[in-house]
Amino acid sequence: MNADDAMEIALEEARAALEYGDVPVGAVLVDGEGEIVARDHNRREECGDATAHAEMLVISQRSRDLNHWRLTGHTLVVTLEPCAMCAMAAVWARIDRIVYGAADLKAGAAWSLFNIPQDERLNHRIELTEGVRGAESRQLMEDFFSRRR
């Protein structure tokens, strides 16, 4: 599965977050064979949990499925640039690549504010691809926040 197709599914997940009034962020995890092995969306409002970001949920789901924390060979595809928590979780999980749609100029930790996935001081570095279906991802966010204001 290519990044564009995976991002389409992440966008579907992002729209699902709207049902609970959550920020529309969706994520999928793709294994080394190109198969989507986990998919989810932000569930902070639904679960009452500040850590229930889409990225954290798919990393946790796949780790449970494999009964192992190391996710070498996987790609994380997410509609919004990961925050510091999610970027660091991807590093700890040894994910190979992060693909994201829209930059997050206020909290992004995969390029905008920090570059945790490629920080040379850490024991693992992650390849980054940004802007895949970025306009759609950005529009979802803009529409969500304009309705809340």
ZITAZI-V750031 format. One record per residue. N is the residue number from 1. RES is the residue in one small letter. PSI is psi in whole degrees, -180 to 180 (999 if undefined). BURIAL is # if it has 16 or more other ideal C-beta (glycine too) atoms within 10 Angstrom, else .. Layout:
((N RES PSI BURIAL) (N RES PSI BURIAL))
This chain:
((1 m 132 #) (2 n 169 .) (3 a -36 #) (4 d -44 .) (5 d -41 .) (6 a -39 #) (7 m -32 #) (8 e -42 #) (9 i -38 #) (10 a -39 #) (11 l -39 #) (12 e -44 .) (13 e -42 #) (14 a -42 #) (15 r -31 .) (16 a -29 #) (17 a -26 #) (18 l -28 #) (19 e -31 .) (20 y 11 .) (21 g 21 .) (22 d 159 #) (23 v 128 #) (24 p 85 #) (25 v 130 #) (26 g 152 #) (27 a 149 #) (28 v 154 #) (29 l 127 #) (30 v 131 #) (31 d -180 #) (32 g -17 .) (33 e -2 .) (34 g 13 .) (35 e 140 .) (36 i 121 #) (37 v -9 #) (38 a 145 #) (39 r 142 #) (40 d -180 #) (41 h 170 #) (42 n 135 #) (43 r 26 #) (44 r -46 #) (45 e -43 .) (46 e -42 .) (47 c -12 .) (48 g 39 .) (49 d 117 .) (50 a -21 .) (51 t 1 .) (52 a 53 #) (53 h 152 #) (54 a -43 #) (55 e -44 #) (56 m -40 #) (57 l -42 #) (58 v -35 #) (59 i -46 #) (60 s -43 #) (61 q -47 .) (62 r -39 #) (63 s -41 #) (64 r -44 .) (65 d -40 .) (66 l -13 .) (67 n 42 .) (68 h 143 .) (69 w -21 .) (70 r 118 .) (71 l 39 #) (72 t 141 .) (73 g -3 .) (74 h 153 #) (75 t 130 #) (76 l 121 #) (77 v 123 #) (78 v 145 #) (79 t -26 #) (80 l 143 #) (81 e 129 #) (82 p 146 #) (83 c 179 #) (84 a -41 .) (85 m -48 #) (86 c -38 #) (87 a -42 #) (88 m -37 #) (89 a -39 #) (90 a -39 #) (91 v -49 #) (92 w -35 .) (93 a -6 #) (94 r 33 .) (95 i 142 #) (96 d -37 #) (97 r 144 #) (98 i 130 #) (99 v 126 #) (100 y 158 #) (101 g -78 #) (102 a 142 #) (103 a 150 #) (104 d 95 #) (105 l -16 .) (106 k -23 .) (107 a 5 .) (108 g 131 #) (109 a 22 #) (110 a 13 #) (111 w -49 #) (112 s -57 .) (113 l -40 #) (114 f 168 #) (115 n 67 #) (116 i -44 #) (117 p -20 #) (118 q 16 #) (119 d 120 .) (120 e -15 .) (121 r -14 .) (122 l 164 .) (123 n -4 .) (124 h 140 #) (125 r 148 .) (126 i 136 #) (127 e 138 .) (128 l 139 #) (129 t 121 .) (130 e 158 #) (131 g 8 .) (132 v 115 #) (133 r 37 #) (134 g -38 #) (135 a -43 .) (136 e -44 .) (137 s -45 #) (138 r -41 #) (139 q -40 .) (140 l -45 #) (141 m -46 #) (142 e -44 .) (143 d -43 .) (144 f -49 #) (145 f -29 .) (146 s -33 .) (147 r -29 .) (148 r -18 .) (149 r 999 .))
